[in-house]
Amino acid sequence: MAELDVVRSGGPGIRPESAQQARLLRLLRDLGPSSRAELGEAAGLSRSRLAVEVDRLLQSGAVVQDGLAASRGGRRSHRLRLSPRIGFLGVDIGATSLDVAVAGAELELLAHVSTPVDVRDGPTEVLSRAVEMAGRALRESGIDRPLGAGIGLPGPVRFPDGRPVAPPIMPGWDDFPVRDHMAAALGCPVLVDNDVNIMALGELHAGIARSVRDFLFVKIGTGIGCGIVLGSRVHRGVNGSAGDIGHIQVDRGGPPCSCGNTGCLEAYFGGPALVRDAMEAVATQGSPGLEERIARRRKERERAGLPLAVGAGGGSAAEAPGGVELTPEDVAAAATAGDRVALSLIRQGGRRVGQVVAGQVSFLNPGMIVLGGGLVHLGPVLLATIRTEVYRRSLPLATGQLPVVVSELGGTAGVIGAARLISDHVLEVPAPGGG
Amino acid sequence: MAELDVVRSGGPGIRPESAQQARLLRLLRDLGPSSRAELGEAAGLSRSRLAVEVDRLLQSGAVVQDGLAASRGGRRSHRLRLSPRIGFLGVDIGATSLDVAVAGAELELLAHVSTPVDVRDGPTEVLSRAVEMAGRALRESGIDRPLGAGIGLPGPVRFPDGRPVAPPIMPGWDDFPVRDHMAAALGCPVLVDNDVNIMALGELHAGIARSVRDFLFVKIGTGIGCGIVLGSRVHRGVNGSAGDIGHIQVDRGGPPCSCGNTGCLEAYFGGPALVRDAMEAVATQGSPGLEERIARRRKERERAGLPLAVGAGGGSAAEAPGGVELTPEDVAAAATAGDRVALSLIRQGGRRVGQVVAGQVSFLNPGMIVLGGGLVHLGPVLLATIRTEVYRRSLPLATGQLPVVVSELGGTAGVIGAARLISDHVLEVPAPGGG
């Protein structure tokens, strides 16, 4: 595959030489430009120790004096900030989309490019596109040497070696060395994780969970998964499979699930289950709102000259009578228009999600629940139902001050979180040979 | 209340002066007597740095040279070990029992005394007994100045200030300052936690989970709770209520629970639910095994001259026809004798516990499940049923190498864990004024 010609190895000296320097770099990343006094206090370092470490970081080029403060005259001391030459790549590979961003030293987005892909085209094809887009984003951003790249994948990942593990919707990816492949192509350190974990990290760094050390990020899309952040770190479990709540049983006598068990959460809710139930409701009880959406879809396809019967189907769409697809967006639109059947479907789904989340709240006693993923756009009824169920079903002590909220970052949570993932790594591990 | 006359404040200098010394002390606690080479390698310290820190610890009296090694001649270097003067108190307060132990520097039990109490007598009475027993245990152990005391309570505890929070089976204890009260009476630092968390710590230190950093300790007794150990630390959650799995819903349409909800795990299983179901089974379908136990109990009471009808009832016993109590032990005995009704009750309970534990396994992906608490004595059928349910219901990736095992320490897990709790604290926080 194409190597990325603009990327060289990370600039020498920018990576920390000691754990203390790493801590100062992470503080500057999270606090932004700071005075020496602020930085020393946050790091718990004496004035003299701080002076030594800051001098080294200034010499290495990782830290610079803030030019604006300097221009105000000699009385005020310069503020310190991370070098504007520092940047990280964040790559978010979805089932049908590819997002690549370059984040600056404080993980602010400098460039963000997005394109449709089909993850089923396999790793060689999709990762080649990612490298190509990384080159474009880097040129746009003015960063020529990213310190590292974080990558999110829509399936389970064995974190230590960055390989997918039997990912259900990614044929051809099982055990592919994504991390090593991309590290070679990009010429920088790479870490790979699943999409839910990187979205959680995005919300932790720049979203609604900024001030929260322990929270759950619940993604409701085609599948349902959970990112667990404890002590500001992602908890991955001993095999990296932590957070897979989609196959927790909500009812012993429930419907069969694709995993072979019965009554799993995903057998009740998520894209495919919602569309299945919507189609069934149209067929059995009728629904003016959903039927109108079907008619509208049919007209759109006729105008576009497309055949009415569509075979492909991304898993989250089902064929209506007459071969027209119905999507979760249709259910959302019908619900917004007040369709009672659509609203009832969303409420049922929300209750099931809330039931499982309530169990995890009693179990882990987190400080916040953040809801994200495509199905969050089903609207306020979903949020309200989940919230009610969590408050009703969890221990009062655990829900006394528990916000249940929607993701702030939406579509950029993944790339920001991917950049955060690799920056945590690069700004923690001292460079080889360093003190 | 009585102050403990044998206890003075911790010996000066035994507490660590720096984080590095604290780390060396914890390593000697967990590794036992070690050579300087072993210790330096485990601590990642250079030879010269280690020499400086060890000299300080030898001077303070916290560490001693191993006498046995010294007697073998001058060639071999002395082994280092923690002072035999170091000791910790572990106090485990149950609903009906009080255990107090003195643990040595490596948390080995030096003395262990136990007595029946009724926790409903209130904190003044029960804690007074605990102080009195601590004095007895200290005299027996030869330790005169414990470095600290860990205390476990059978209810929710606000960990930061060591006060019970609305504990359901501890009238009079709500918000009582257990930590401060005991610190004053014992003259040493005290930490208070709930019983399940300290049992988990006991298994981590000296039991079946010794080599496991992430595991769940599931206690099945009158109530059902879970100790969550992540990275060798207890996870308590933002309000300290983490691990309360007894009120996770297992079935929407289930029986009412004492908490006001329906279908909670404790509404299905645990001491009171098991006895309730056993009594109902005797009344509706008959059970030769359980009926024989009832007859035996009746004879025992007659021989002892006790009235047949007993009013008290500790919550986990119910009155059989004729006023005789039936207990979980009776169900266990009937099951061991092959009674089909008793076996079926245990299997049903095990399936419910397994269902909830399976959800937590999918969610957290731990490295081990340890089962403890009184109902574990219901026998191998309970373990087998829980194990089957967990393996069947959790993700294959999460259960590939997941041992589901019974607690090794049994009745001493609590006191050892309580000693571990306070030793983690004392051997971590540098003494005031220290470097």
Interface residues (C-beta under 8 A of the other chain):
Chain A: P156 V165 A166 D214 C226 I228 L230 H235 R236 G237 V238 N239 G240 S241 A242 G243 D244 I245 H247 I248 Q249 D251 R252 N261 Q355 V356 A358 G359 Q360 S362 F363 L364 N365 P366 G367 R392 R393 L395 L397 A398 G400 Q401
Chain B: P156 V165 A166 D214 C226 I228 L230 H235 R236 G237 V238 N239 G240 S241 A242 G243 D244 I245 H247 I248 Q249 D251 R252 N261 Q355 V356 A358 G359 Q360 S362 F363 L364 N365 P366 G367 R392 R393 L395 L397 A398 G400 Q401
